[in-house]
Amino acid sequence: MPANFFWQLGTWGRFYLQARSWRRTHPPHLFLLFEAMQQPVYHGDVEALKLRWRQDPTALTAADAGAGSRRKAARTVSNVARTALKSAAEAGRLAQIAAGLKAQHVLELGTCLGATTAVIARTGAYVTTIEADPTLAAQASEGWRELAVNERIDGRVGTFAERLPELEAHWQTTGHPGFELIFIDGHHHGDALKSYVERLRPWLAQGRAAAIVCDDIRWSPDMWNAWEGLSEGWPVAVDLGGMGLLMDGPRLTPFHRAVRL
Protein backbone atom coordinates (compact mmCIF):
# COMPACT_ATOMS: atom_id res chain seq x y z
CA MET A 1 0.00 0.00 0.00
CA PRO A 2 1.46 3.43 -0.96
CA ALA A 3 2.55 5.61 1.96
CA ASN A 4 0.03 8.29 0.95
CA PHE A 5 -2.83 5.87 0.30
CA PHE A 6 -5.31 7.31 2.80
CA TRP A 7 -4.38 10.87 1.94
CA GLN A 8 -4.94 10.11 -1.76
CA LEU A 9 -8.24 8.41 -0.97
CA GLY A 10 -9.38 11.55 0.82
CA THR A 11 -8.23 14.04 -1.80
CA TRP A 12 -9.77 12.04 -4.65
CA GLY A 13 -13.00 11.72 -2.67
CA ARG A 14 -13.15 15.48 -2.22
CA PHE A 15 -12.48 15.98 -5.91
CA TYR A 16 -15.44 13.84 -6.97
CA LEU A 17 -17.69 15.56 -4.43
CA GLN A 18 -16.69 19.10 -5.40
CA ALA A 19 -15.87 18.94 -9.11
CA ARG A 20 -18.46 20.06 -11.65
CA SER A 21 -19.16 18.37 -14.93
CA TRP A 22 -17.30 19.88 -17.88
CA ARG A 23 -20.71 20.49 -19.45
CA ARG A 24 -21.33 23.22 -16.88
CA THR A 25 -18.23 25.19 -17.90
CA HIS A 26 -19.21 28.70 -18.96
CA PRO A 27 -16.15 30.28 -20.62
CA PRO A 28 -16.61 29.22 -24.26
CA HIS A 29 -12.91 28.62 -24.91
CA LEU A 30 -12.75 26.16 -22.02
CA PHE A 31 -16.04 24.48 -22.85
CA LEU A 32 -14.85 23.80 -26.40
CA LEU A 33 -11.51 22.54 -25.11
CA PHE A 34 -13.14 20.14 -22.64
CA GLU A 35 -15.60 19.00 -25.29
CA ALA A 36 -12.71 18.12 -27.61
CA MET A 37 -11.02 16.22 -24.77
CA GLN A 38 -14.03 13.87 -24.70
CA GLN A 39 -13.01 12.57 -28.13
CA PRO A 40 -9.29 11.68 -27.97
CA VAL A 41 -7.88 10.24 -31.18
CA TYR A 42 -6.82 6.60 -30.84
CA HIS A 43 -3.46 5.62 -32.35
CA GLY A 44 -3.30 1.87 -32.86
CA ASP A 45 0.36 1.85 -33.88
CA VAL A 46 1.34 3.70 -30.69
CA GLU A 47 -0.61 1.19 -28.57
CA ALA A 48 1.06 -1.71 -30.40
CA LEU A 49 4.46 -0.22 -29.62
CA LYS A 50 3.51 0.08 -25.95
CA LEU A 51 2.63 -3.62 -25.91
CA ARG A 52 6.09 -4.44 -27.29
CA TRP A 53 7.75 -2.34 -24.62
CA ARG A 54 5.86 -4.29 -21.96
CA GLN A 55 7.86 -7.38 -23.00
CA ASP A 56 11.26 -5.64 -23.10
CA PRO A 57 13.54 -6.63 -20.17
CA THR A 58 16.25 -4.06 -20.95
CA ALA A 59 17.57 -2.49 -17.74
CA LEU A 60 17.59 1.26 -17.43
CA THR A 61 20.94 3.00 -17.16
CA ALA A 62 20.22 5.97 -14.89
CA ALA A 63 18.63 6.41 -11.49
CA ASP A 64 15.08 7.75 -11.59
CA ALA A 65 15.42 11.53 -11.64
CA GLY A 66 11.83 12.01 -10.54
CA ALA A 67 9.48 10.08 -8.29
CA GLY A 68 9.01 7.25 -10.78
CA SER A 69 6.41 4.59 -10.18
CA ARG A 70 4.93 3.78 -6.79
CA ARG A 71 5.77 0.13 -7.47
CA LYS A 72 9.32 -0.62 -6.35
CA ALA A 73 10.15 -3.22 -9.00
CA ALA A 74 13.46 -3.35 -10.89
CA ARG A 75 13.71 -0.47 -13.34
CA THR A 76 13.45 -1.99 -16.80
CA VAL A 77 11.76 -0.87 -19.99
CA SER A 78 9.03 -3.43 -19.27
CA ASN A 79 8.45 -2.08 -15.77
CA VAL A 80 8.22 1.50 -17.00
CA ALA A 81 5.87 0.53 -19.84
CA ARG A 82 3.57 -1.26 -17.41
CA THR A 83 3.46 1.35 -14.67
CA ALA A 84 4.41 4.80 -15.96
CA LEU A 85 2.96 5.33 -19.44
CA LYS A 86 -0.14 7.39 -20.07
CA SER A 87 -3.19 5.49 -21.27
CA ALA A 88 -4.38 6.05 -24.83
CA ALA A 89 -7.19 8.27 -23.49
CA GLU A 90 -4.86 10.35 -21.30
CA ALA A 91 -2.36 10.91 -24.11
CA GLY A 92 -5.21 11.69 -26.49
CA ARG A 93 -6.61 14.31 -24.13
CA LEU A 94 -3.25 16.04 -23.91
CA ALA A 95 -3.08 16.03 -27.69
CA GLN A 96 -6.54 17.61 -27.81
CA ILE A 97 -5.29 20.39 -25.54
CA ALA A 98 -2.41 20.98 -27.97
CA ALA A 99 -4.81 20.93 -30.92
CA GLY A 100 -7.30 23.21 -29.15
CA LEU A 101 -4.55 25.74 -28.49
CA LYS A 102 -3.39 25.39 -32.11
CA ALA A 103 0.03 24.64 -30.67
CA GLN A 104 3.01 25.02 -32.95
CA HIS A 105 5.59 24.44 -30.21
CA VAL A 106 5.25 22.12 -27.21
CA LEU A 107 7.73 21.54 -24.38
CA GLU A 108 7.57 18.28 -22.42
CA LEU A 109 9.51 17.64 -19.21
CA GLY A 110 9.62 13.87 -18.86
CA THR A 111 9.74 11.94 -22.14
CA CYS A 112 9.58 8.46 -20.61
CA LEU A 113 9.23 6.13 -23.62
CA GLY A 114 7.92 8.90 -25.85
CA ALA A 115 4.46 7.53 -26.59
CA THR A 116 2.64 10.67 -25.43
CA THR A 117 5.27 12.77 -27.21
CA ALA A 118 4.42 11.01 -30.48
CA VAL A 119 0.68 11.50 -30.04
CA ILE A 120 1.16 15.23 -29.40
CA ALA A 121 3.52 15.54 -32.40
CA ARG A 122 0.79 14.09 -34.61
CA THR A 123 -1.31 17.21 -33.98
CA GLY A 124 1.27 19.08 -36.09
CA ALA A 125 3.19 20.59 -33.16
CA TYR A 126 6.98 20.53 -32.89
CA VAL A 127 7.82 18.94 -29.53
CA THR A 128 10.95 19.53 -27.46
CA THR A 129 11.22 16.87 -24.75
CA ILE A 130 13.71 15.97 -21.99
CA GLU A 131 14.44 12.52 -20.53
CA ALA A 132 17.09 11.70 -17.92
CA ASP A 133 17.53 8.00 -18.68
CA PRO A 134 19.57 7.28 -21.84
CA THR A 135 17.94 3.87 -22.35
CA LEU A 136 14.43 5.31 -22.25
CA ALA A 137 15.51 8.16 -24.51
CA ALA A 138 16.99 5.70 -27.04
CA GLN A 139 13.84 3.57 -27.02
CA ALA A 140 11.73 6.71 -27.49
CA SER A 141 13.85 7.89 -30.42
CA GLU A 142 13.58 4.49 -32.11
CA GLY A 143 9.83 4.52 -31.60
CA TRP A 144 9.45 7.99 -33.09
CA ARG A 145 11.25 6.85 -36.24
CA GLU A 146 8.97 3.81 -36.47
CA LEU A 147 5.91 6.04 -36.03
CA ALA A 148 7.25 8.56 -38.57
CA VAL A 149 7.11 11.52 -36.18
CA ASN A 150 10.85 11.86 -35.50
CA GLU A 151 11.21 14.99 -37.64
CA ARG A 152 8.76 16.82 -35.37
CA ILE A 153 10.51 15.93 -32.10
CA ASP A 154 13.70 17.25 -30.51
CA GLY A 155 14.64 14.76 -27.79
CA ARG A 156 17.21 15.84 -25.20
CA VAL A 157 18.94 13.45 -22.77
CA GLY A 158 19.72 14.61 -19.24
CA THR A 159 18.00 15.87 -16.12
CA PHE A 160 15.82 18.95 -16.32
CA ALA A 161 18.45 20.85 -14.31
CA GLU A 162 21.10 19.89 -16.89
CA ARG A 163 19.16 20.52 -20.08
CA LEU A 164 16.94 23.52 -19.32
CA PRO A 165 19.77 26.08 -19.03
CA GLU A 166 21.23 25.14 -22.43
CA LEU A 167 17.76 25.11 -24.01
CA GLU A 168 16.92 28.52 -22.56
CA ALA A 169 20.18 29.92 -23.91
CA HIS A 170 19.35 28.46 -27.33
CA TRP A 171 15.82 29.86 -27.27
CA GLN A 172 17.16 33.27 -26.28
CA THR A 173 19.76 33.27 -29.05
CA THR A 174 17.38 32.10 -31.77
CA GLY A 175 14.42 34.24 -30.72
CA HIS A 176 12.13 31.30 -29.94
CA PRO A 177 8.46 32.33 -30.34
CA GLY A 178 7.40 30.53 -27.15
CA PHE A 179 5.38 27.44 -26.39
CA GLU A 180 1.62 27.19 -26.63
CA LEU A 181 1.74 24.13 -24.36
CA ILE A 182 4.20 23.01 -21.68
CA PHE A 183 3.65 19.59 -20.10
CA ILE A 184 5.43 18.82 -16.81
CA ASP A 185 5.48 15.09 -16.07
CA GLY A 186 8.57 14.39 -14.00
CA HIS A 187 10.41 15.27 -10.78
CA HIS A 188 7.30 14.79 -8.69
CA HIS A 189 8.15 17.04 -5.77
CA GLY A 190 6.22 20.15 -4.83
CA ASP A 191 9.14 22.59 -4.71
CA ALA A 192 10.41 21.29 -8.06
CA LEU A 193 6.98 21.71 -9.66
CA LYS A 194 6.69 25.30 -8.44
CA SER A 195 10.19 26.05 -9.65
CA TYR A 196 9.57 24.67 -13.15
CA VAL A 197 6.24 26.46 -13.57
CA GLU A 198 7.67 29.80 -12.44
CA ARG A 199 10.78 29.33 -14.57
CA LEU A 200 8.95 28.34 -17.72
CA ARG A 201 5.97 30.69 -17.57
CA PRO A 202 7.93 33.46 -19.40
CA TRP A 203 8.52 30.96 -22.23
CA LEU A 204 4.81 30.61 -22.98
CA ALA A 205 3.77 32.11 -26.32
CA GLN A 206 2.71 35.73 -25.90
CA GLY A 207 -0.40 37.44 -27.26
CA ARG A 208 -2.53 34.30 -27.28
CA ALA A 209 -3.86 31.61 -24.95
CA ALA A 210 -1.15 29.21 -23.80
CA ALA A 211 -1.03 26.57 -21.09
CA ILE A 212 1.11 24.66 -18.65
CA VAL A 213 -0.22 21.21 -17.73
CA CYS A 214 1.05 19.81 -14.43
CA ASP A 215 0.70 16.06 -14.18
CA ASP A 216 0.07 14.04 -11.01
CA ILE A 217 -0.98 16.96 -8.81
CA ARG A 218 -2.41 14.42 -6.34
CA TRP A 219 0.79 12.37 -6.19
CA SER A 220 1.62 13.56 -2.68
CA PRO A 221 0.65 16.29 -0.19
CA ASP A 222 3.55 18.48 -1.27
CA MET A 223 2.57 18.19 -4.95
CA TRP A 224 -0.99 19.15 -4.05
CA ASN A 225 0.18 22.09 -1.93
CA ALA A 226 2.36 23.26 -4.80
CA TRP A 227 -0.61 23.09 -7.18
CA GLU A 228 -2.82 25.08 -4.81
CA GLY A 229 -0.17 27.75 -4.44
CA LEU A 230 0.49 27.98 -8.17
CA SER A 231 -3.17 28.15 -9.16
CA GLU A 232 -3.70 31.43 -7.30
CA GLY A 233 -1.46 33.34 -9.68
CA TRP A 234 -3.10 32.35 -12.99
CA PRO A 235 -6.28 33.64 -14.67
CA VAL A 236 -7.29 30.05 -15.45
CA ALA A 237 -6.46 27.16 -13.12
CA VAL A 238 -8.45 23.96 -13.59
CA ASP A 239 -8.13 20.93 -11.33
CA LEU A 240 -8.83 17.98 -13.64
CA GLY A 241 -8.18 15.35 -11.00
CA GLY A 242 -4.98 13.68 -12.16
CA MET A 243 -3.55 16.83 -13.69
CA GLY A 244 -3.85 20.58 -13.41
CA LEU A 245 -4.33 23.04 -16.28
CA LEU A 246 -2.89 26.56 -15.98
CA MET A 247 -3.69 29.02 -18.76
CA ASP A 248 -2.52 32.55 -19.49
CA GLY A 249 -3.17 34.97 -22.29
CA PRO A 250 -5.20 38.02 -23.27
CA ARG A 251 -8.96 38.25 -22.69
CA LEU A 252 -9.25 34.99 -20.76
CA THR A 253 -12.30 34.75 -18.51
CA PRO A 254 -11.03 33.98 -14.97
CA PHE A 255 -11.85 30.41 -14.03
CA HIS A 256 -10.69 28.51 -10.93
CA ARG A 257 -12.53 25.25 -10.42
CA ALA A 258 -12.35 21.48 -10.27
CA VAL A 259 -13.83 19.88 -13.40
CA ARG A 260 -14.80 16.29 -14.14
CA LEU A 261 -14.17 15.27 -17.73
N, C-alpha and C positions, 0 to 999 in steps of 0.2 A: 504494500500500500504506500503511495507517495506520501512524503512528509507533510505536504500541504493538503492532503485529501479532504479533510473536513472543512478547511478554509475554502477550498475550491467548490465543494458542495454548497456551501453557504452563498458564495458570491454568484455562482451560476443560478441558484435558486432565486436570489434577488433580481438577477437579470430577467428571468422569465416572468417574474411577477410585475416588474416595472416597465419593461420594454413595450413599446407600441408596435403594431404591425406597420410594415413599410407602406402599406396602402393608405395610412393616415398621415403620411408625410406631406406637408403643405408646400415648402419651396419647390417650384416646378423642376429646377435643375436636379435636385436630389431625388424627387419622385421618379423622374425619367431614368436616373442612374440606377436606383434600386430596382426599378422595373426590368431594366436590361440585365441586372444581376440574377434575375429569376430564370434566365434562359442562357446559361453558360454553354459555349460551344464545346462539344465532345471531340477529342482528338484520339482516334483509335490507335494510331501509330505511336503516340506518346505513351498510352496505357500499355501497349505491347512491350515497349522498351522498359517500362517500370517493372513489368513481370519478369523480364530477363535479369534485371538488376537484383531482384529478390533471390535469385539463385546464384549470385556471384559471391564467392567466399573471399575475395581479395581483401587483405587487411589494409586499413587506412594508415597513412604515414605520418600524421601529425596529431597531436593532442587536440581534443575538442576545444575550439577557441570560444565557444559560447556555452550554453547550458546543455545542449545536446538533447538526447532522449531521456525520459524518466526511467526507461528500462536500462539497467546496468549490464547489458550483454557486451561481449567483445565487439569492438568497433570494426566492422567490416562493411563492404558495400551492401551486402545482403541485409545486415542489421539496419543500416541507414534507410535503405529502400522500404523496409517493412515498418519502420517506426517514425520516420522524420519527413517523408514526402507529403506534400499536399495532395488531397484527393482530386479527382478530375473536376468535381464541382467547385472546390475551393480555388483551384488554379483558374478555372473558367471564370469565376466571379472577379478575380483580380484582373484578368484580361478584359472583362467588360468594363471595369473601372478605367483601365487604360484607353479602351475604345471610346468610352463616354467622354473622357477628357480630350479626345483626339490627340493622344500623346504621340509626340515625335521622338522624345527622348525619355527613357526610363532608367532609374538607378536602383539596383537591387543589392542590399547588403545581406549576403548569405545565399550563395548559389546552390549549395547542396549538390544534388546530381543534375541540376539544370533543367528539370522537367517543366517547372513553372516558368522559368526563363524562356523556354522555347514557346510555350503557349502565349506568353505576353508578346514575344517577338512576332508571332503570326498575326498580330493586330496591325502590323506595319511599323511598330515602334523600333527604334534602335536601343538596345539594352546594354548598359554597362553593369557588370556584376562582379562581386568579390567573393572568393572562397579561400579559406585558410588551408584546407587540406589538399595537397597536390594530387592525391589519388582521386578524390572526388572531382577536382577540377578537370583532370584528364578524362575521366569517364564522361563528365558533362560535355566537354569539347567534342569527344567522339560522337556522343549522342546528337549534338547539334548538327554535325556534318551529316549524319544519317537522316536527320529530319529536314535537312536542307534549309536550316535557319542560321547557319554559322556566320554568314556574311552580315547578319543584323545584330550580332552579339560580340561585345568586347569583354572577354573573361579575364579577370586579373586574379593572380594567386598570391595570397598573403593574408594577414589579419587586417581588420579594418584600420587599426592604428598604423599599420605599415603602408597600406595602399592609399588611404584617403589623402594624406598630404601630397603625394606625387600627382594624384588625379586632380586635386584642387589647383595645384600649380599649372598643370596642363590646361585645365579649363580656363584659368585666368589668362594664360598666354594666348590661347586660341580664340578667346572671346566666346566661350560656350553660351548658347542661348538659354540654358537652364532646362530643368526637368519638369515635365508635366506630372510625373508620378515618381515618387521615391518609396520603395518597399523595404522596410527594415525587418528582417527575419533572422536574427542571429544575436549573439552576446546578450542573452536573456537576463539582464540585471538592470534594476531600475535606474541607477545612476548612469549606466552606459546608454540606456534608451534616451534619457533626457539629454545627454550630451550629444548624441547623434542627431536628434531632432533639432536641437538649437543650432548645431553646427551646419546642418544641411538646409535649414529653412531658407537662407539667403540664396541657395542654388536652385530654388524653385523658379520656374518660368514666370516672368513678370508680365503684368497687363492682361492676365487671363486666369481662369480658375486652374489651380494646381493642387496636388494632394500629397501628403505623406501617409502611408498606411503602416501602422505599427502592429506587428503580429504578436499573438500570444500575450495579450495584455492581462489575462487572468492566469498566467503561469505561476506567479508567486505574489505575496503581499507587496513586495517592493516594486514589482512590475506594475501592479495595479495602482499603487500610490504615485508612481511616475506618470502613468496615464492620466490620473485625475489632476495632477499638477499641470501637466502639459495642456490639457484640454481647455483650461481657463484662458489661455492666451491666444486662442484661435477663433475666428468668426464661425467656423463650422467644426464641430467635434462630435462624431457619432460613434457611440459604443455599439459595435455589431456583435458583441459576444466574444468570439475568439480573437477578433482584431478590432483596432480602432482606426477611424478615418478622420484625418485632420485636413481641412481645406482652407486655402487662402486665395485671395484674388479680389478684383474690383466687383462691386455691386452684388456681393453674396448676401443673401438673407441670413442673419444669425440663426444658428440652429445647434442646440446642445441637448442631445437626447439619446437614450438607448433605443435601438430599433431592431426588431425581429425580421429577418429576411425570409 
